[in-house]
């Protein structure tokens, strides 16, 4: 799957992540509670105003959130195919259009994930057991500035805190014209702030 490897090793949660494949996400770096990814905005990712659709920005940030929550190697934790955080559903989940300062929305995360985790003996916000995964229990996003077709957007995720099965992550999303983010050494202009709350839960044994 294109754009889902780092140093030639695929991240397990991306192996069957067809949404991230469609978006053309490239993994730039991974670390303990950290992840950096990027993609190029295409025409089909725009809204009726000709700017990046808020749902695309949300989904992009959500992938960075998932990568930061789940270790890249099974030996280090629970990261397994399909363990990414629950996305925003269909584009348009934001409460106001992208590029509107102060617009905010809450993502659906995974319904009931916190309750399911309470019944489990899982440990750690990053999924410390191989039979558990880490998903979203809730998120908030603020759209600060618009982004446009052809721009390269970068998401940088960091774990802010963790306690037991719960974690808190901040993801910043930047936009830059093609090539400028390379020449300047900076990811671009800050366009959105995403805060995710994670929960480690038992891995589902059922597959449809």
N, C-alpha and C positions, 0 to 999 in steps of 0.2 A: 504494500500500500504506500503510495507516494507521500512524502512529507511526514511520515510517522516514525522515523528512525533518528537516533542520535548515536554517533560513533559506530554506525552499522548495526546497532542493537535496537530492535523495536520495543517501544513501551507496551507492555501487555494490554493496557486498557484501550489502546488505539488499534489493535489488530482487527477488531470488528466494528470500529467506529466509522460508519459510512457518512455520518454528518460531517465529521472533521475531514474526511477524505474529500468530500464534495467541496468543502470550503477551501481546500488546498493548504491546510495548516502545516507549517514547518516548525519542528521542535528545535530551538536554538540551544537551550541548556536545561538541565535538570539537577536538582539537589534535594537535600533533606528539607521538606516543606517549602520548596521553591521550584519555579518553572518559568521559562521565557519562551514564547512562541510568536510567530508572525504569519501574516498572509496578505495577499494583494486583493483589494476590493474590485470586484467585477460588476458589470452592468446589472446582472441578475440579483445583486445584493443591495440594490438601491431602492429607495421608496419613491413615492410620487413627486417629491420635491427635488429629486436628483441627488440626494445625499444618502449616505449609508443608512440602511434600515436599522432601527434600534434592536430588532430581533437578531440581526446578524452580529451586532456588537456584543449583545448579551451572550449569544451562543459561543462566540469566539472566546470571551472572557471565561465562560463556564468550562471550556476545555482546559484553559490554563489552571483554573481552580482544581479540576479533577486530577491533573498531572501533579500538582503540588500536594494534594491530599494522599495520593496513592504511590507507594514506592515503585521504582522502575524495575526492580528485581524481586522475584518471588521470595528469595531468601531474606530480603529485608522487610517484607511485609506482605500485605494482602493483594497488591495490585494484580488483577486478572482480567482477561478479556471481558468487556462489557461492564466494568466496574466504575465507569465514569459517572460523575454527578449527573443528576437529572437535569435536562435542559429546560428552556423556557417554553417548550411546546412550539406552537407555530409562531412565525414572525408576527409582530404586532402586539406582543404582550406588554409592551411598555405603556405607561399611562399617558405619556405625552410624547410628541415626536422627537426624534434624535436631534441634537443641536439646540434644544431649548434649555437654556441654563436653568438648573435647579430641578429638572424633571427627574422623577424617581419612581421606581417600581419595585415590587417584591417578586422574586422568582418562586416557582412552585416547589423547587427542590424535589424531594422524594416523599410523597404523602405517607405519613405514619412512620417515617424512618426513626425518629427519636423514640417513639413508643416501642418499635421493634427492638431497638438497641437496648432499651431498659430491661428487656426480658433475657438479654444475652449476657454472657460473661466476657464479652470482648474487652480488649485493652488497647488504649492509645487512640489518639485522634487520627493517626495515619495508618491504622489497620495493622496492628502488631501481630496478628495471627493469620495463617494462610487460609483459614476458613471464614475470614471476614473481609469486608470491603468498606471503603469510606465514601459516603455520598453527601449530598447537600440536604440540610434540614431547613435552610432558608437563605435568601440572598436579598441584597438591595443594590441598586445601581443608580448612579447619577450621570446623566449625559451633559457634558460641559460644553463641547463644541462639535460641529459637524465634521464628517470626513467624506471624501468624494472618490468617484471611480478612478482607478489607477493608483491611488495612494497605497502605501504599505503600512499596515497597522501592526503594532507589537503589543503583546500583553505580558506584563511582568507580575508574577504572583509570589507572595511571601506569606508564610504562616506567622501570625501575630501572637497567638497563644494557643495552648492546648491543655486540657485537663480531663483525665479519664478518657471517655469515648468522644468527647466534644473538642472542636477546634474552631479557630477564627482566622480567616485569611483575607488579605487585601490584595486586589488585582488592579493595577493601573494600565490603561489602554492609551497608546500613543499613535499618532498618524504622521506620516512624512511623505513627501514626494519621492518617487522611485529614485534610488541612488543616493539621495541626500542623507538618509539615515546611516549609510555606510561611510560617506565622505566626512560627515560631521562627528561620527562616533556616538551620536545620540539617537534614541529611538523616535524622536520627533516631538510634536506638540501634544500635551495631555488632552484627550478628548472625553474620557470617561473614567469613573471610579466605581469599582465593583467590590462589595464586601460580602464574603460568603461564610456561612456557619455550617460546619461539617459534623457528621455523626458516623461513627463506625458501627456497622450492623453485621449480622450473620450473612454470609453469601447465600443467595437463593439456590435451592437445589432443583428448582423447576425451570424447565426451558420449553417454550412453546415451539 
